Amino acid sequence: MRADRDPRAVLREAGLRPKKSFGQHFLVSEAIARSIARACVPDAEMGRTRVVEIGAGTGMLTRLLAQRAQELVAIERDRELVPLLAHELVGTRTRVLEADAASVDFTTLWPARSPDCPRVICGNLPYSITGLLLRRVVDNAEAIDRAVFMVQEEVAQRLTAPPGTKQRGALTMFVGAVFEVHRLMRVPAGAFHPRPEVTSAVVELVTLRPSRARATATFRALVHRAFQARRKTLRNAWAGLAGNAEELQRAAQRASISLDARGETLEVESFARMADELMEDELSALP
C-alpha cells in the first residue's frame, strides 16, 4: 500500500475520469492529505481512533488514515471506484462501503462509544450536500468526538464567523451549539483534480460535552427567526414567540438579552438562555 498514489494516476490506469454528476474533485496534494490525516488521528491517538471517511474517492487520504486509525470505514458511492479502493487497501483494517453518504447512518458503523477510542468522521464534502451532511453530524454529535471536513471557503467562513459579522448566521449557531469549530487550513483550487472554481478550507469540529445549547424546537425557532430577518431587531424578529410583547421582554431581561440587538451579535449561549426562559414560561402557564 503506497501513501503517495496520485489520484490522476489511479484514474488513468483504470481508464476512468472524474464524474461531474457526482461533483468529484479529487485531492492531489499529498502534503495537505497528510495534514488532514494528522488532524483526524493525532499522534497521541494513533492506533486507537475509529474513523469513518465520507467520499473516499481513489484513496489518497484513506491510505494515510489506514496507517493511523484502529479501524476505518471508507464510504464511496461511485461503484467504479469501490473495487479500486478495496484493492489499494488490502492488508489494512479498512472496510470499504459502497453507499451514498447523504443517506447512510454512519452512527451504526462504529461499536459502542468508548472514551479510550475516539470516533471521528471526515471527508471532502461534495458541495451539493455540504449543508445536509453538516446537519446530520449536528444531529448525531453525541455519537462522535470529532469531525474534520473539507468544505468551501465560504462555508468555513460561516462556521467560524465572529459576532457582528455578515457571515454569521443560523449555520454558525446550530454547529456552534454542539461543536467547537477550528479552521485548520486554506486549500487552493490547484490542490484538486479537476480544478474546482472555488477555494476550499479544512475545518475541525470538536464535540462539546456538555453542549452549549439543547436542540429544542424553541432554540431552533429563535435562531431561524433571528437570521431570516437579519435587518430586524430581535424584538421584531421574535414577535409571536412568547404570549405577548411584555412576556417576550421579561424573558429577554432574564436571559440578559437586549431586544434592540440583532441576531448576528449574539453568542450561541444567548439563544440557549432565551430558549430556556421561554420554555420555563410555557411550563409555568400549564394548568
Solvent accessible surface area in square Angstrom, and as a share of the most:
residue,aa,sasa,rsa
1,M,103,0.46
2,R,140,0.51
3,A,14,0.11
4,D,69,0.35
5,R,42,0.15
6,D,40,0.21
7,P,1,0.01
8,R,104,0.38
9,A,22,0.17
10,V,5,0.03
11,L,6,0.03
12,R,169,0.62
13,E,120,0.54
14,A,41,0.32
15,G,67,0.64
16,L,34,0.17
17,R,209,0.76
18,P,34,0.21
19,K,56,0.24
20,K,197,0.83
21,S,100,0.64
22,F,54,0.23
23,G,39,0.37
24,Q,23,0.10
25,H,51,0.23
26,F,17,0.07
27,L,21,0.10
28,V,19,0.11
29,S,27,0.17
30,E,56,0.25
31,A,73,0.56
32,I,27,0.13
33,A,0,0.00
34,R,89,0.33
35,S,32,0.20
36,I,9,0.05
37,A,2,0.02
38,R,115,0.42
39,A,20,0.15
40,C,0,0.00
41,V,0,0.00
42,P,46,0.29
43,D,100,0.52
44,A,89,0.69
45,E,26,0.12
46,M,90,0.40
47,G,41,0.40
48,R,90,0.33
49,T,0,0.00
50,R,32,0.12
51,V,1,0.01
52,V,0,0.00
53,E,6,0.02
54,I,6,0.03
55,G,34,0.33
56,A,6,0.05
57,G,7,0.06
58,T,3,0.02
59,G,1,0.01
60,M,10,0.05
61,L,21,0.10
62,T,0,0.00
63,R,0,0.00
64,L,4,0.02
65,L,0,0.00
66,A,13,0.10
67,Q,88,0.39
68,R,34,0.13
69,A,3,0.02
70,Q,48,0.21
71,E,70,0.31
72,L,4,0.02
73,V,12,0.07
74,A,0,0.00
75,I,1,0.01
76,E,9,0.04
77,R,116,0.42
78,D,3,0.02
79,R,179,0.65
80,E,81,0.36
81,L,2,0.01
82,V,25,0.14
83,P,79,0.50
84,L,44,0.22
85,L,0,0.00
86,A,47,0.36
87,H,139,0.62
88,E,23,0.10
89,L,7,0.03
90,V,113,0.65
91,G,83,0.80
92,T,34,0.20
93,R,155,0.57
94,T,29,0.17
95,R,121,0.44
96,V,34,0.20
97,L,44,0.22
98,E,80,0.36
99,A,24,0.19
100,D,54,0.28
101,A,11,0.08
102,A,25,0.19
103,S,88,0.57
104,V,27,0.15
105,D,66,0.34
106,F,5,0.02
107,T,33,0.19
108,T,97,0.56
109,L,26,0.13
110,W,21,0.07
111,P,62,0.39
112,A,91,0.71
113,R,96,0.35
114,S,33,0.21
115,P,115,0.72
116,D,99,0.52
117,C,19,0.11
118,P,14,0.09
119,R,14,0.05
120,V,0,0.00
121,I,0,0.00
122,C,0,0.00
123,G,4,0.04
124,N,45,0.23
125,L,2,0.01
126,P,37,0.23
127,Y,69,0.26
128,S,107,0.69
129,I,43,0.22
130,T,8,0.05
131,G,34,0.33
132,L,62,0.31
133,L,3,0.01
134,L,1,0.01
135,R,142,0.52
136,R,41,0.15
137,V,1,0.01
138,V,25,0.14
139,D,115,0.60
140,N,44,0.23
141,A,6,0.05
142,E,121,0.54
143,A,20,0.15
144,I,0,0.00
145,D,23,0.12
146,R,22,0.08
147,A,0,0.00
148,V,1,0.01
149,F,1,0.00
150,M,5,0.02
151,V,0,0.00
152,Q,42,0.19
153,E,34,0.15
154,E,105,0.47
155,V,17,0.10
156,A,0,0.00
157,Q,74,0.33
158,R,93,0.34
159,L,6,0.03
160,T,51,0.30
161,A,5,0.04
162,P,78,0.49
163,P,60,0.38
164,G,45,0.43
165,T,41,0.24
166,K,164,0.69
167,Q,65,0.29
168,R,12,0.05
169,G,10,0.10
170,A,26,0.21
171,L,30,0.15
172,T,10,0.06
173,M,0,0.00
174,F,44,0.18
175,V,2,0.01
176,G,8,0.08
177,A,5,0.04
178,V,20,0.11
179,F,0,0.00
180,E,63,0.28
181,V,28,0.16
182,H,76,0.34
183,R,94,0.34
184,L,68,0.34
185,M,44,0.20
186,R,142,0.52
187,V,0,0.00
188,P,61,0.38
189,A,12,0.09
190,G,45,0.43
191,A,7,0.05
192,F,11,0.04
193,H,58,0.26
194,P,49,0.31
195,R,169,0.62
196,P,8,0.05
197,E,180,0.81
198,V,53,0.31
199,T,35,0.21
200,S,0,0.00
201,A,0,0.00
202,V,0,0.00
203,V,0,0.00
204,E,29,0.13
205,L,0,0.00
206,V,50,0.29
207,T,13,0.08
208,L,35,0.17
209,R,95,0.35
210,P,126,0.79
211,S,42,0.27
212,R,75,0.27
213,A,8,0.06
214,R,147,0.54
215,A,71,0.55
216,T,28,0.17
217,A,71,0.55
218,T,25,0.14
219,F,3,0.01
220,R,105,0.38
221,A,34,0.27
222,L,0,0.00
223,V,0,0.00
224,H,80,0.36
225,R,87,0.32
226,A,2,0.02
227,F,22,0.09
228,Q,141,0.63
229,A,25,0.20
230,R,78,0.29
231,R,217,0.79
232,K,105,0.45
233,T,33,0.19
234,L,0,0.00
235,R,98,0.36
236,N,90,0.46
237,A,7,0.06
238,W,0,0.00
239,A,57,0.44
240,G,70,0.67
241,L,44,0.22
242,A,21,0.16
243,G,66,0.63
244,N,74,0.38
245,A,74,0.57
246,E,102,0.46
247,E,55,0.25
248,L,7,0.03
249,Q,53,0.24
250,R,123,0.45
251,A,0,0.00
252,A,0,0.00
253,Q,118,0.52
254,R,116,0.42
255,A,1,0.01
256,S,91,0.58
257,I,11,0.06
258,S,66,0.42
259,L,3,0.02
260,D,93,0.48
261,A,28,0.22
262,R,102,0.37
263,G,1,0.01
264,E,39,0.18
265,T,69,0.40
266,L,17,0.09
267,E,86,0.38
268,V,9,0.05
269,E,69,0.31
270,S,12,0.08
271,F,0,0.00
272,A,14,0.11
273,R,100,0.36
274,M,0,0.00
275,A,3,0.02
276,D,64,0.33
277,E,39,0.18
278,L,5,0.03
279,M,39,0.18
280,E,97,0.44
281,D,43,0.22
282,E,100,0.45
283,L,114,0.57
284,S,86,0.55
285,A,85,0.66
286,L,115,0.57
287,P,174,1.09
